[in-house]
Amino acid sequence: MEIANPFSLIIQRLDTLETLIINAIKELTPNLPTISSTKPLTVKEAAAYLNLAVSTVYGMVQRREIPFYKRKKRLYFEPADLAEYVINGRQRTANEIQEAVKNQNLTIKHNGKKNS
């Protein structure tokens, strides 16, 4: 009787998890254009990447809502920073909010304290 190598099973499961995570990320961000270059984007390119008007991007920069670089009165954006900005903007569903409230209430009851 041959015993399976536990490390090969772990590696196989990690590979499966990695594939699932990559596919989930692709499903969550299907409309984001990919940019193969690591070259910083101009305002116009960033606006196209985010599918926004150039004036909207300027407003977001003024309010410091998106990450940017400034050199000699010119603005630049890293594509990875913009993609992260979009992904982090995910809104929770009503069910997720209800679950968070429920978990918070359980924590308060468990600790016997109320958060103020």
Buried (B, 14 or more C-beta within 10 A) or exposed (E): EEEEEEEEEEEEEEEEEEEEEEEEEEEEEEEBEEBEEEEBBBBEBBBBBBEBEBEEBEEBBEEEEBEBEEEEEEBBBBBEBBBEBBEEEEEEEEEEEEEEEEEEEEEEEEEEEEEE
